[in-house]
Amino acid sequence: MSAQKKSYEATFRTLAYLSAFSLLSWISALNTLPTTIIGVIISLYVVYVTIIAFSDIHEITTARALIAVVLIFVLFIIIIVIISIIVGMFAYVWVTGMQQQIADQTNQQLLNQMSKASP
């Protein structure tokens, strides 16, 4: 039980340190080519250090640590895509509903104008 607690604690500590370090990757938000390159290099370095740290902490091979990191990234992307699809569906339903309301109001106004204009 202590080995599991130690590995969880070490994993949490490593991720906390790396998340603080990965804040430097936001340098790429300055939208200039050198800062973008620096941001990408820092991000790749953080991934590299994460893989090495996971393999060292959990005493697994680097390949297994790489698979774990890639799986986390893939799952994150899948979750983001699912959320985007759901938000997009709600936005589509809302926009089409608004368009229908506008069309109904316009038709009602045209009918009112036509009924006032005809004797």
C-alpha positions, 0 to 999 in steps of 0.5 A: 500500500505504501508503494502505491501511495508513494507512486501516486504522491510522486506522480502528483508532485511531478505533474505539479512541477511540470505544469508550472514549468509548462506555463513557459510554453504560453510564450508562443501566444505572443504570435511571433515566429521566435516565440512560437518556436520557443513555445513548441520546444518548451512543450516538447521538452515538457512531454519528454521530461514527463515520459522520463519521469513516469518511467523512473517513478513507476519503474517501467520502460520508456516505451510504456511511459510514452504510451501512457502519455500519448494515451492521456493526450489522445483521451484529452483530444477525444473529450475536447472533440466530444464537447465541441460536437455537443456545443456545436449541436446546441448552437445549431439547434439554437440558431435554427430555432432563432431563424425560424422565429425570425421567419415566423415574425416576418411572415406574420408582419407581411400578413398583417401588412397585406391584410391592412392594404387589401380592402 
